Amino acid sequence: MKVALLQYDIVQNDATANMAKVDALTATLPPVDLVVMPEMFHCGYTMDRAQMIGPQQSAVTDWMQARAQALGATLMAGVAVQDADGKCFNRLMCIGPDGTRTHYDKRHLFRLGTESSVYTAGRRRTVVSVAGVRCLMQICYDVRFPVWSRNRGDYDAAVYVSNWPTARIDTLLALLKARAIENQCYVIGVNRTGKADGVGYPGLSTVFDPLGRIVAQAAADTECALVADIDLEPLQGLRSKFNVLADADEFCIDDKQKNI
């Protein structure tokens, strides 16, 4: 699978400007199977319900579908949405070139950023297949909670989209690497650049292989489309010869969370 990681300076609360940025970044892409954009790609990390209501919400997903069709690729991007019951979700939307839609709602909400007071936590994991690669969909703060992302033999790559600040970027990279090693999978981590509400974001979007080695990494503070290959053959070889997951502890997830 060939994947493109898009990192850019998200214009806060301006979906039109951000979709134009993605149009520009993908205009000269070589053929790829998957294009991944950051958390809340269209509006930036926001607690503003006005950014999730009405025509804009459908306009963003309709644009994603049209772009996926034009590129002949699956698009995966973080969006802020509000449902008919008034519940808000920090969602990772996946739309295929044929219009097929799948989504994952962020389970672990960042309490320190008041996210848990605005958004409703998701209750299910989502795995989607792209070009034969099974991809676990995750969002930002989820990376700190390894039980939730434990590989149960159901995925080959974990995709994390984020708005992760410069002050804690070493933490993000360490956690992404750990998730790759412990789950014997590729990890695709996409982070935004720029500054919003006084907080800086460095980008440094990275792909790790199942041994925790960097396959590809975008430069800091640079808007770009980073293209990388996800090769299942070495992954399958590693799992066959060194199957540590066979000795993994069993567990169950408690879904009794606030806001569910």
C-alpha positions, -999 to +999 in steps of 0.1 A: +000+000+000+013+034-009+002+061+016+004+099+016+006+118+049-005+154+046+007+179+072-001+215+070-009+247+090-047+243+096-065+276+093-087+277+124-124+275+117-121+279+080-131+247+061-129+263+027-092+274+032-082+240+046-098+221+018-080+243-007-047+235+011-054+198+007-063+203-030-029+220-035-010+193-016-026+165-035-025+181-069+009+166-078+007+134-058+019+102-075-007+074-075-014+064-039-039+041-022-045+061+010-043+098+018-043+107+055-050+142+069-047+155+105-072+155+133-101+180+126-084+187+093-111+212+082-113+235+113-084+228+137-088+214+172-120+232+184-146+232+211-168+255+191-201+237+182-207+262+154-180+245+134-199+212+135-234+222+126-254+225+094-243+227+057-206+228+065-206+193+079-221+177+048-200+200+026-168+187+041-177+150+037-190+156+002-158+173-007-138+143+007-158+119-014-153+140-046-115+142-038-112+105-032-129+098-065-106+123-083-075+108-068-086+072-071-076+068-034-091+063+000-092+095+021-089+094+059-092+126+078-103+139+113-136+158+113-157+175+140-193+165+137-226+168+155-254+142+150-291+147+149-294+142+187-270+171+193-241+149+203-206+160+191-179+136+180-142+139+173-144+116+143-119+099+119-137+096+086-127+072+059-141+075+024-131+053-005-130+063-042-162+043-047-180+064-020-178+038+007-178+055+041-164+042+074-157+061+106-142+059+141-151+081+170-123+091+194-126+071+226-101+089+248-111+125+251-085+150+263-099+161+296-072+187+302-084+205+270-121+203+281-127+179+251-147+155+273-172+183+282-180+189+245-176+156+227-190+122+233-166+093+236-167+065+210-173+030+221-160+008+193-128+002+175-128+005+137-106-014+112-108-007+075-091-025+047-072-004+021-054-021-008-053-053+012-038-036+044-060-037+075-058-003+091-068+004+127-082+040+130-072+061+160-071+097+170-044+117+189-048+111+227-057+075+220-020+068+215-015+070+253-037+040+260-022+008+246-049-016+258-073+001+234-050-004+204-038-039+213-035-059+181-059-089+183-047-102+150-071-079+132-049-052+117-016-046+099-012-008+103-024+016+129-033+052+118-031+080+143-042+115+133-034+144+156-031+180+166-001+173+189+018+203+202+055+210+199+060+210+237+052+173+238+063+160+204+090+137+218+063+120+237+041+114+206+070+100+186+080+077+215+044+064+219+039+059+181+071+038+181+060+018+211+026+010+195+044-002+164+068-025+183+043-040+208+016-046+182+040-058+154+024-034+130+032-004+109+022+029+125+012+059+104+012+091+125-001+123+109+003+156+128-005+192+118+019+222+116+014+259+124+000+277+154-035+281+169-046+298+201-010+303+211-001+267+207+026+255+182+024+223+162+055+209+145+042+183+121+069+156+120+045+131+106+061+097+107+057+061+095+072+034+118+078-002+108+070-032+131+105-030+146+100+007+155+123+019+127+114+051+108+102+043+073+096+080+064+094+113+083+083+147+073+104+177+082+093+199+111+073+230+105+068+222+068+037+218+048+040+187+026+027+154+014+050+126+026+046+094+006+056+060+021+052+023+013+036-002+036+049-036+027+031-066+041+057-092+032+083-083+059+055-078+084+042-112+078+077-127+079+083-110+113+050-122+127+057-158+115+093-160+129+089-139+161+052-140+171+052-122+204+015-115+202+009-153+208+020-146+244-001-115+249-023-112+280-060-115+275-082-086+286-116-070+281-125-034+276-148-016+300-172+006+280-186+023+311-173+058+303-187+092+308-205+107+279-212+073+262 
